[in-house]
Amino acid sequence: MVKVPTTNFDPAEFIRDDDDISTYLNDAFSSGDASIIAAAIGTVARARGASDIARATGISRGSLYSALSEGGNPTLRTILGVLDQLGIELAAKPKAA
């Protein structure tokens, strides 16, 4: 059997601009899964500089990583603070039938 070299995939490396952020987060939001949404916000935070975001929101970097991991359970305050620092606003729209 031939061993194929692989590398870990990190989506944060491919998030380059606001359109990438919007697309990535909207895909996560459409899942309806809180853990996927939290992890996606964490990925975007890493792409934009989690240390700076943590400092701006008053949350330690470790706590930010923990809250925004797939197993994390961030508070709404954390989510709103991080999204604000990312320049992202939440909006409500009716569900499709």
FENURZI-V219970 format. One record per residue. N is the residue number from 1. RES is the residue in one small letter. PSI is psi as a letter, one per 40 degrees, with the letter a starting at -180 (none if undefined). NEAR is the number of other ideal C-beta (glycine too) atoms within 8 Angstrom. D_CENTER is the distance of its C-alpha to the mean C-alpha in Angstrom with 2 decimals. Layout:
N|RES|PSI|NEAR|D_CENTER / N|RES|PSI|NEAR|D_CENTER
This chain:
1|m|h|2|37.81 / 2|v|h|3|36.01 / 3|k|h|4|32.91 / 4|v|h|4|30.18 / 5|p|h|4|28.01 / 6|t|i|4|24.29 / 7|t|i|4|21.25 / 8|n|h|4|17.82 / 9|f|h|4|15.28 / 10|d|h|5|12.12 / 11|p|d|9|10.10 / 12|a|d|9|8.93 / 13|e|e|6|12.68 / 14|f|e|6|12.91 / 15|i|h|13|10.63 / 16|r|d|4|13.52 / 17|d|i|6|13.77 / 18|d|d|6|12.86 / 19|d|d|6|13.98 / 20|d|d|10|11.70 / 21|i|d|14|8.63 / 22|s|d|9|10.51 / 23|t|d|8|11.53 / 24|y|d|13|8.39 / 25|l|d|13|6.95 / 26|n|d|8|10.63 / 27|d|d|9|11.10 / 28|a|d|12|8.68 / 29|f|d|8|10.45 / 30|s|e|6|13.67 / 31|s|d|8|13.49 / 32|g|e|4|14.15 / 33|d|h|6|12.89 / 34|a|d|6|11.25 / 35|s|d|9|10.25 / 36|i|d|10|8.63 / 37|i|d|12|6.73 / 38|a|d|16|5.84 / 39|a|d|13|5.13 / 40|a|d|12|3.12 / 41|i|d|15|1.36 / 42|g|d|15|3.32 / 43|t|d|12|4.11 / 44|v|d|14|4.23 / 45|a|d|14|5.71 / 46|r|d|9|7.78 / 47|a|d|11|8.81 / 48|r|e|12|10.00 / 49|g|g|8|11.50 / 50|a|d|12|10.20 / 51|s|d|7|13.89 / 52|d|d|9|14.52 / 53|i|d|14|11.73 / 54|a|d|12|13.02 / 55|r|d|7|16.49 / 56|a|d|8|16.08 / 57|t|e|12|14.77 / 58|g|f|5|17.38 / 59|i|h|10|15.29 / 60|s|i|6|16.20 / 61|r|d|9|13.95 / 62|g|d|6|14.79 / 63|s|d|9|14.06 / 64|l|d|17|10.59 / 65|y|d|10|9.95 / 66|s|d|8|11.92 / 67|a|d|14|10.45 / 68|l|f|14|6.81 / 69|s|i|10|8.48 / 70|e|d|7|9.72 / 71|g|e|5|12.77 / 72|g|i|12|11.55 / 73|n|g|6|12.69 / 74|p|i|11|11.34 / 75|t|i|6|13.81 / 76|l|d|6|13.61 / 77|r|d|6|14.61 / 78|t|d|13|11.65 / 79|i|d|11|9.24 / 80|l|d|9|11.76 / 81|g|d|12|12.25 / 82|v|d|15|8.85 / 83|l|d|11|8.78 / 84|d|d|9|12.37 / 85|q|d|11|11.96 / 86|l|e|11|9.78 / 87|g|f|5|12.65 / 88|i|h|9|11.09 / 89|e|i|4|13.39 / 90|l|i|6|13.48 / 91|a|i|4|16.54 / 92|a|i|3|18.62 / 93|k|i|4|20.70 / 94|p|i|3|23.21 / 95|k|i|4|22.43 / 96|a|i|3|24.28 / 97|a|none|2|27.45
